[in-house]
Amino acid sequence: MKGYIFDLDGTVYLDDEPIKGAVEAINKLKSRGNRVVFLTNKSIARRTDYVRKLNSMGILCTINEVVNSNFITARFLKSKLKSHEAVFVIGERPLYEELDELGIQMTDNPLSAAFVVVGWDRQFNYEKLSQAFIAYQNGAKIIATNPDRTCPTMDGMIPDCGAMIGAIEGATGKPVDFITGKPSKLMIEYVVNDIFNIKPNKCYMIGDRLETDIVMADDYGVNSVLVLTGITKRTEMTKNDIQPTFILNSVAELDLIES
């Protein structure tokens, strides 16, 4: 048995369209007795939303087979927060809801926050930036759900959480304190140890982004598989120090490494 970890946007689908051959390839892996988990940095949807989306495409999965950066952020905060502490959140409703599900106390007052949680927020504005800065000046640590600068869509790239991070770091003059999503080892550790419970070298991380999917896998001893259907293009590989274990045109070619 092997463990296969799939990024979603740009790897399994673009917007609401599955990558050609992806559904068949993933279902074939599962039919052979392999374990499959879907791992996404995207914080603007809940895990239940991803389950519905994948099922509608013909990829049958359960909530326990989907891990997003909201869930990992909530787990991280659970281990860090004292009973009286709360977090100030910049993000969209799914982030709030998934933090609440794990019992994370939230506050609207930046002066009461022990942490600022920053996710992708398509309503991000100067007021939110100012509130994050107030919390920071008052001693709050800043956590970002993910560092992705862009997200691939059918119409091209759009700004992601990295844009929010850039604004906040521009104000504070310092890097954010924690990033909980890819390439953080928090995500890969949870999947390999808590879900798969198998050795890292028996696992494969399949993704389209060198600086998150591939770096995370390589750092943790997981086989890294770059697909060329999203962010990274083949022409970039000759000038990049980050080199995956395998490069495939798409997940439809996974049979080339499944042996």
C-alpha positions as CSV (number, residue, x, y, z in Angstrom):
1,M,0.0,0.0,0.0
2,K,1.2,3.5,-0.9
3,G,-0.1,6.9,0.1
4,Y,-0.9,9.5,-2.5
5,I,-1.4,13.2,-1.5
6,F,-3.0,15.4,-4.1
7,D,-3.0,19.2,-4.3
8,L,-6.3,20.3,-5.8
9,D,-6.3,23.6,-7.8
10,G,-4.1,23.2,-10.9
11,T,-3.6,19.5,-10.1
12,V,-6.9,17.7,-9.9
13,Y,-9.0,20.5,-11.4
14,L,-9.2,24.1,-12.6
15,D,-12.2,26.0,-11.3
16,D,-15.0,23.4,-11.7
17,E,-13.4,21.4,-14.5
18,P,-11.4,18.3,-13.7
19,I,-8.0,18.0,-15.4
20,K,-8.4,15.5,-18.3
21,G,-7.8,12.0,-17.0
22,A,-7.6,13.0,-13.4
23,V,-10.8,11.3,-12.2
24,E,-9.9,8.0,-13.8
25,A,-6.3,8.1,-12.5
26,I,-7.3,8.8,-8.9
27,N,-10.0,6.2,-8.9
28,K,-7.6,3.6,-10.3
29,L,-5.1,4.3,-7.5
30,K,-7.9,3.8,-4.9
31,S,-9.1,0.6,-6.6
32,R,-5.6,-0.8,-6.2
33,G,-5.8,-0.4,-2.4
34,N,-3.7,2.8,-2.2
35,R,-4.6,5.5,0.3
36,V,-5.5,8.9,-1.1
37,V,-5.8,12.3,0.6
38,F,-6.5,15.7,-0.9
39,L,-4.5,18.6,0.5
40,T,-5.1,22.2,-0.3
41,N,-3.9,25.6,0.9
42,K,-7.0,27.3,-0.2
43,S,-8.8,28.9,2.8
44,I,-11.9,30.2,1.1
45,A,-13.8,26.9,1.2
46,R,-14.6,24.3,3.9
47,R,-13.5,20.7,3.8
48,T,-17.1,19.7,3.3
49,D,-17.2,21.9,0.2
50,Y,-14.2,20.0,-1.3
51,V,-15.9,16.7,-0.5
52,R,-19.0,17.8,-2.4
53,K,-17.0,19.1,-5.3
54,L,-14.8,16.0,-5.7
55,N,-17.8,13.7,-5.4
56,S,-19.7,15.7,-8.0
57,M,-16.7,15.1,-10.4
58,G,-16.8,11.3,-9.8
59,I,-14.0,11.2,-7.2
60,L,-15.6,9.6,-4.2
61,C,-14.0,10.8,-0.9
62,T,-15.0,11.5,2.7
63,I,-14.2,14.4,5.0
64,N,-11.3,12.4,6.5
65,E,-9.6,12.4,3.1
66,V,-9.6,16.1,2.7
67,V,-7.2,18.4,4.6
68,N,-7.2,22.2,4.1
69,S,-5.1,25.0,5.6
70,N,-8.1,26.1,7.8
71,F,-8.2,22.8,9.5
72,I,-4.4,22.7,10.1
73,T,-4.4,26.3,11.3
74,A,-7.2,25.4,13.9
75,R,-5.2,22.4,15.1
76,F,-2.1,24.5,15.4
77,L,-3.9,27.2,17.4
78,K,-5.5,24.5,19.6
79,S,-1.9,23.6,20.7
80,K,-0.8,27.2,21.2
81,L,-3.7,29.1,22.8
82,K,-4.1,29.5,26.5
83,S,-7.7,29.2,27.8
84,H,-8.2,32.9,28.0
85,E,-6.7,33.8,24.6
86,A,-8.4,34.7,21.4
87,V,-7.5,35.3,17.8
88,F,-8.3,38.1,15.4
89,V,-9.2,36.7,11.9
90,I,-8.7,38.2,8.5
91,G,-10.4,35.8,6.0
92,E,-13.6,34.6,4.6
93,R,-16.5,32.8,6.2
94,P,-15.1,29.2,5.8
95,L,-12.0,30.1,7.8
96,Y,-14.1,31.5,10.6
97,E,-16.4,28.5,10.6
98,E,-13.6,25.9,10.6
99,L,-11.8,27.6,13.4
100,D,-15.0,27.7,15.4
101,E,-15.6,24.0,14.8
102,L,-12.4,23.2,16.7
103,G,-13.3,25.6,19.5
104,I,-10.9,28.5,18.7
105,Q,-12.0,31.6,20.5
106,M,-12.2,34.7,18.2
107,T,-12.4,38.4,18.8
108,D,-13.3,41.5,16.8
109,N,-11.0,43.6,19.0
110,P,-7.4,43.6,17.7
111,L,-6.2,44.7,21.1
112,S,-7.6,41.5,22.7
113,A,-5.9,39.1,20.2
114,A,-3.0,36.8,21.1
115,F,-2.8,35.8,17.4
116,V,-3.8,37.3,14.0
117,V,-4.9,34.6,11.6
118,V,-4.6,35.7,7.9
119,G,-6.2,33.8,5.1
120,W,-7.1,34.5,1.6
121,D,-9.6,37.4,1.8
122,R,-11.2,38.7,-1.4
123,Q,-12.6,41.6,0.7
124,F,-9.2,42.6,2.1
125,N,-8.8,46.3,2.6
126,Y,-6.9,49.0,4.4
127,E,-9.1,48.8,7.5
128,K,-8.3,45.1,7.9
129,L,-4.6,45.8,7.4
130,S,-4.7,48.5,10.0
131,Q,-6.4,46.2,12.5
132,A,-3.8,43.5,11.9
133,F,-1.1,46.1,12.5
134,I,-2.7,47.3,15.7
135,A,-2.8,43.7,17.0
136,Y,0.9,43.2,16.0
137,Q,1.9,46.3,17.8
138,N,0.1,45.0,20.9
139,G,2.2,41.8,20.8
140,A,0.0,39.5,18.7
141,K,1.7,36.8,16.7
142,I,0.7,36.6,13.0
143,I,-0.2,33.3,11.4
144,A,-0.9,32.9,7.7
145,T,-2.9,29.9,6.4
146,N,-0.7,29.7,3.3
147,P,2.0,31.6,1.3
148,D,0.5,31.2,-2.2
149,R,0.9,34.4,-4.1
150,T,-1.6,33.3,-6.8
151,C,-4.3,30.7,-7.5
152,P,-4.7,29.1,-11.0
153,T,-8.1,29.4,-12.7
154,M,-9.4,28.7,-16.2
155,D,-8.9,32.4,-16.9
156,G,-5.4,32.7,-15.5
157,M,-3.9,33.5,-12.2
158,I,-5.6,35.6,-9.4
159,P,-4.0,36.9,-6.2
160,D,-4.1,34.6,-3.2
161,C,-3.1,34.8,0.5
162,G,0.4,35.8,-0.4
163,A,-1.0,39.2,-1.3
164,M,-2.4,39.7,2.2
165,I,0.9,38.5,3.7
166,G,2.8,41.1,1.6
167,A,0.6,43.9,2.8
168,I,1.1,43.0,6.4
169,E,4.8,42.4,6.1
170,G,5.1,45.7,4.4
171,A,3.5,47.3,7.5
172,T,5.4,45.4,10.2
173,G,8.7,45.1,8.4
174,K,9.0,41.5,9.5
175,P,8.0,38.1,8.1
176,V,4.8,36.6,9.6
177,D,5.5,34.4,12.6
178,F,4.0,31.1,11.3
179,I,2.7,29.7,8.0
180,T,0.6,26.6,8.7
181,G,-0.3,25.5,5.2
182,K,2.1,24.1,2.6
183,P,5.1,24.0,2.7
184,S,4.8,23.8,6.5
185,K,5.6,20.3,7.8
186,L,2.4,20.6,9.9
187,M,0.3,19.5,6.9
188,I,2.5,16.7,5.6
189,E,3.1,15.3,9.1
190,Y,-0.6,15.2,9.8
191,V,-1.3,13.3,6.6
192,V,1.6,10.8,6.7
193,N,1.4,10.1,10.4
194,D,-2.2,10.6,11.5
195,I,-4.1,9.6,8.3
196,F,-1.8,7.2,6.4
197,N,0.4,5.9,9.3
198,I,3.0,4.7,6.8
199,K,6.6,5.7,6.1
200,P,7.2,8.9,4.2
201,N,9.1,7.1,1.4
202,K,5.9,5.1,0.6
203,C,4.1,8.4,0.0
204,Y,3.8,10.6,-3.1
205,M,2.9,14.3,-3.0
206,I,1.4,15.4,-6.4
207,G,1.2,19.1,-7.0
208,D,1.7,21.9,-9.5
209,R,3.7,24.4,-7.3
210,L,7.4,24.0,-6.7
211,E,7.8,26.3,-3.7
212,T,5.0,24.6,-1.7
213,D,4.0,21.1,-2.9
214,I,7.5,20.0,-4.0
215,V,9.5,21.7,-1.3
216,M,7.3,20.3,1.5
217,A,7.5,16.8,0.1
218,D,11.3,16.9,-0.4
219,D,11.9,18.3,3.1
220,Y,9.9,15.5,4.7
221,G,11.2,12.6,2.6
222,V,8.1,12.1,0.6
223,N,8.4,11.4,-3.1
224,S,7.5,14.6,-5.0
225,V,5.6,14.6,-8.2
226,L,5.3,17.9,-10.2
227,V,2.4,18.1,-12.7
228,L,2.5,20.8,-15.4
229,T,-1.3,21.6,-15.5
230,G,-1.2,24.6,-13.0
231,I,1.4,27.1,-11.8
232,T,4.8,25.6,-12.9
233,K,5.8,25.2,-16.5
234,R,8.5,22.9,-17.9
235,T,10.6,25.8,-19.1
236,E,11.0,26.9,-15.5
237,M,12.7,23.7,-14.4
238,T,16.1,24.3,-16.1
239,K,16.7,27.5,-13.9
240,N,15.2,26.3,-10.6
241,D,17.1,24.7,-7.7
242,I,13.9,22.9,-6.6
243,Q,13.8,19.6,-8.4
244,P,10.9,17.1,-7.9
245,T,11.4,13.3,-7.9
246,F,9.1,13.0,-10.9
247,I,7.7,15.4,-13.5
248,L,4.4,14.5,-15.3
249,N,2.4,16.4,-17.8
250,S,-0.7,15.7,-15.7
251,V,-2.1,13.3,-13.1
252,A,-3.3,11.2,-16.0
253,E,0.3,9.9,-16.3
254,L,0.5,8.6,-12.7
255,D,0.8,5.0,-14.0
256,L,4.3,6.0,-15.1
257,I,5.4,6.0,-11.4
258,E,3.0,3.4,-10.0
259,S,4.9,0.2,-9.9
